[in-house]
Amino acid sequence: MKMWSFGSYYLQKLSEHDVLYSCGMPLYHASAGGMGTGMMMHTGCCQVLRQKFSASRWMEDVKRYNVTAIQYIGELCRYILNRCPVSPNDADCSIKFAVGSGLRPDIWVEFQRRFGINELMECYGATEGTGSLFNTVFLSNLEMGDHPGVGCVGQIDPSRGFRFARYDVIKDDFFRDENDFLVDSDVGSPGELLIPMLEDNPTSKFYGYTDDEASIQKLLYDPFGDDGLIYFRTGDLLSADEYNWVRFIDRVGDTFRWKGHNISTTEVAVELLKFQGVREACVIGVEVPGDNDGRAGMAAIILGNTSPAVFRDLLNHLRMTLPVAAIPIFLRISCNLSVTGTFKYRKQELRKQGLDLKGIKDQVYWLDPRVKQYMPFDEEHYRLLMTNKVRL
């Protein structure tokens, strides 16, 4: 807690006169514990805690407690946009500052403008992490037009020594050169973010887990063979452009390979959520019987209308916004998507179920290659795939 609170102190955005709303996050999470309680400890502001998050009553709480700042994670912002009743006075609410992580680019501008949030700070880091990134976008920036920082987690300070190592999603391991050293990813290309531990920077030290073996797995010793430093593995794939703007791509293990292409589950989910009828989306790669071209995309989505016309419109939208290989082959139409205590989708459960229709309660659709449209998927279609009578 002490380390988190010091990290929050450097934000220096609040005073004892502010009211900070933590949106129902558990305090063991870095967001609520560090950026929420840590801020309260250092500034003396009032922190409002809610036992259970409610998107529909969010604005009621904001008004009741005269909230001036909020601490968020991205999916909560989407819930708020979808479920909080719209009012013409939304932009006149008391919120002046927002800080959090995981705000997707497709809702960033809408969220900040709708509630008139003067300053929004998107952060990247982890509870046990050894480094972080911050990106502040002002409402005035948005009013002037497109802002390069929307959708980014920050800009890298080259002196900090962050590096992005090329990652092979098929082998689930790093690319290595002829000397078995890691290889830096190209500008604009994804790589796992590795953060060096620096002797003159105590905040860069990794203190480890209670499991010694797990701690060892998080550290790499002189992995590039050129600086002698120890690096902390973030487990995240990110990319940096020529201006050092950094974008989150995916968790290591989430990106999958299909038809010779690397598919980012995060990027596919973003495009799905841009379609008006899709309220939530979780994307994974699943093994297909009889197919050796990698893992096919499956999206578990909450879709308001499941008429044939909606599926046609959805597919047209995806064809215009995604590469062909990235368009999900399978859709699971869910009533709700299971999340963890920190509002992350339980992808591992979906991966275990895969295409096992006996274990899936949701209606499943597939992009039937015979008609090139999304159609209901059943056991007969599964047998066609298994016997190679139909190829994807």
N, C-alpha and C positions, 0 to 999 in steps of 0.2 A: 504493500500500500504506500509506503514511504516513497519508493521509486516512482510509482504511478503519479503520486501527487506532485512530485517535483516536475515530472514531464508536463503535467497540466499547468503548472505555474507559468511555464514559459509561453503559454498561449496568451496570458495577460489581457484577456478580453473582458473580464467581468469584475464587478466590485461588490461590496457588501450590500448594495442597494438592488442587486439583481435577483431574479427568481429563475432557477434552472430546472427544467423538466426532463427527467431521464427516461421517459417513454417505456417504462415497464421492463427494462433490461435487468438481468441478475447482476448483482454487484461483483461477482467473481469474474465477470467479463471485463476486459480492458476498457471498453467503451464507457460503461456505467461506473466502474470502479475508478478508472483513471481520469477520464474526461468529465465524469460526473462528480463523484465524491471527492476526488482529488482537487477539482476546481473549488468545491465548497470549502475544503479544509484550508486552502491557501488564500482565498479571497473573502471568505466570510459570507458568501452569498447563501441564499436559501435554496436547498435542493428538494424538489418535489418528487416523491417516489410513489409509484402506483403498483399495487400488488399484482395486477394482471392488466396487460395492455389492451386498450379498447380504441380502435381507429374511429368508430362512430361517435365516441364521446370525447375524442381528443380535443376538439375546439372548446367543448364545455369546460374541460380542465384548464385550458389556456386562459379562458376568460375568468374562471373562478379564482385562480391563483395569480392572475396578472403576470403570466409567464413572459419573461423578456429574452430567454435563451432556451434552446432545446438541444439535447444530445440524442443522436439518432443512429440507426443502421439503415442501410438502403431499402431493404424490403419493407420496413415499417413506413417509410415515406410513400411507397407504392400503396400500401394498405390505406393510408390516410387519404391519398388522392382518390382512391376507388370508393371508400366507404364513408368518409366524413362528408356530411351534407354540405352542398355548395351554397355559399352566401355571397351576395354582392359586396359584403363588407369584409371578406376574408383577408384582403390585402391591407386592411386597416387594423389588424390585430396587433397585440403588444410585442410580438416576437421581433427582435432586432438582430439576433445572432443564432447560428446553428452550427454545431460541430459533430462530426461523426465519420462513418466509413461505409463504403459499399453503395454509394448513391449512383445508380445507373445513368448513363448519359441520356437515355430516352425520356427520363422523367425529371432530370435535374432542373432544367429551365422552368418547366411547368410548376414544379414544387416551389421553387424560390420566388417566382413571380406571383403565384396564386396567394401566398401568405405574406408577400411583401417583405421577405427576409433580406435586410440590408447587406448582411455579410454571412456567407456560408463557407465553412472550412471543412473540406474533405481531407481525411487523414488515412494513412496506411501504416500498419504496424501490427504487433501481436503482443499478447500478455507477457510472454517470455522472450520477446524479440530484442534485438540488439541495435536497432535503428528504426527510424520512422521517416515518413514524408508528409508534408502538409501542402495544401493547395487552397488558397482563399480566392473566392470569386464574389465581387460586390454586385449588388443589384444594378448599380449604375453602369457596370461593365456590360451587363446583358442588354440594358436599354440602348447601348451604343452599337449593338449588333453582336455577331458571333464572337465568342471568347475562346481562345485556344485551350484554356484550362478546363472547360466543361468536359466532364468525362475522364479527367486525369486525377491521379492521386498526388501529384506534385511535380516539381522540377528538381532534378538531381544537382547537388553541389558536387562538382567533380573532385574537390579536395577530400570528400568523405570516402571515396574509394569504392562505392557500390559497383558491382559488376554483374553482368547477365551472362550466364553460361548456357550454351546451346544444349538443348535437351531432346533426346530421342524418345518420343512417346510410344513407339512400338516396343522398344526394349525396356522402357521405363527406367532409363539411365542417361547419364550425360554422354554427349559426344566427346571423344578424346582424340588427340593427335597421335602421331607416330611414337611420341615419347610418353604416352599415357597421361598427358596433362589435359585439363579442361580447355575448351575453346570458347572465346567470347562470341556472343551472338552479334549479328550485323545490326546496324542502325535500323530501327523500325521492326526488327524481327524479335519474336519472343524468346526468352531464356529465363532460367530460374535465377531469381535475385539472390545473390550472395553478398553478405555484409561482413566486412573485415572487422576483427577485434583489434583495437588500437590501444597501445600502452598508455598514451596520454589522454585517452577518452574513457573514463570509467563507465559511461552509459553504454559503451559498445561491448561490455563484458557479458558473456553468457554464464549465468549462475547454475544452469542445469536443472534437471528434473529429479524427482525422488528415485527414478529408475536410472541407474548409471549407464546401462546399455543404451537406453533411449537418448541419453545426453550425448554419448559418444557419436551416435548416428547423425546428430545435428551439426557436427563440426567437420570441416575439411582442412587439412594441414598443407599449406602451400600448393593448392590444387592446380594453379596455373603455371607453377614452376618459375615465376619471375619476380616474386616479392617476399617470399618467406613468411607470409602472414597466415593466420588462422581465420577461416571464414565460417560464418553462421549460415546454415541452410534455411531459407524462409519457407521452402516448399511451395512457392508461388511462381507462376510464369507471368512475367511482365515484359513490356517493351518500352524503349525510349527512342524518341525521334531525334532529328538533328538539332532540335532546340532543347533537348534534355527533358521534354515533357514525358512523363511516365504514365502508362496505362496498364491497368490490371487486365490480364488475359484469362487466366484460369488457375485452378489449383493443380499442382503436379498430380497426375493420376486421373484427373477429370478429362483433360484433352484426349481425344482418341483418334485413331487412324482409320480412314474409310476411302476405298478406291484410290489409294495413293496420296490422299490429302490429310493434313492435320486439321482436325475439327475442334474448335474451341466451344465448349458447352456454354460458356458465358456469352459469347458473341451470338450464338444461335438463339439463346433465351432472350437477349435484347431485342432481336428482330421479331420474335414471336410476340413479345409484349407490346410491340408497336401496333399490332393488329387490334382493332377496336374491341373485338369480342373476347380477347384473351386477357383474363384477370391475373393469373399466375402461371408460371412456367418453370419446369425443372427438366434439364436436358442431360442425358447420359448416352453412352455407347453400349450396345448390346450385341452379343454374339448371335449370328444367324446360322442355323443348321444348314450344312451343305455349301456354305459360302466362305471362301478364304481371303476375302478382300478387306479384312479388318473387322471393325465393329460398326454396325449401322446405327444411325442416330435415332433415339427414341425420346420423345418429349411428353412428359406428364403435364397436362394443362387443365386449367379450369376455364371452361368455355361456356359463355352464357347461352348461346344458341347453337344447336347441333344439326341444323337443317342442311341438306346437300348443298344448297347455295352458299352457305357460310364456309363449308369446307373448300368449295371451289374458289371462293374469294381469298381464303387463307392461303391456299396453295399459290394462287397468282401473286399474292403479296410476297411470299417467300421466294418465288422465282425471280422477282424483281430486286430483292434485297440480299440474297445469299448466293454463293456459288452452288452449282448443282449438287456437288458432293456433300454440302453442309445442310441441305434440306432434310429434315427428319423423315425417315422412312416410316416410322411408327409413331402413332399418337395414342396416348392414354388419356381418356376423358374422365377426369376426377372431380369429385365433389369437394374434396379438400386435399391439400398436400401436407404430409406430416413434416414437422420441423422439430429441431432441437430446442433446448432451453434458451439458446441465443439466436433463435429464428433462422437457423440454417437448415436447408432441405436435407432430409435423410436419404442421400443419394445411394448409400450402400445398400439400403433395403431394396431400392428399385433395381439396382444391379443384380442382386441375388435372385430376384424374381425374373429378370430378363424377359424372355418370351414365353415363360411357363404360364399358359392361359389358365391352368387349373388353380394357380395361386394368385391370379390377378382378378380382382373383383370389378375393376374398371372396364368400361367398353373400350376395345382396342381397334384402331383403324390403321390401315397401311396404305402406302403409296403404291397401289397395284400397277406393276409395270405393263400390264396388258391394256389398261385403259388410261394410265398416267393420271389418275385421280385418287384422292383419299377415299377408301372404301372400308366397310367393316371387315375385321380380320378375325377368323375363327380357326378351329382345329383343322378343318379341311385345307385352308390356305397354309397352315403350318406344315401339313404333310406334303403339300406341293413344293414348299421350299426344301424340306428334308430330302425329298427324292429328286431334287434338281429339275422338276418339271416346270418350275418357274424360277427364273434368275432375276435378282435385283440389279 
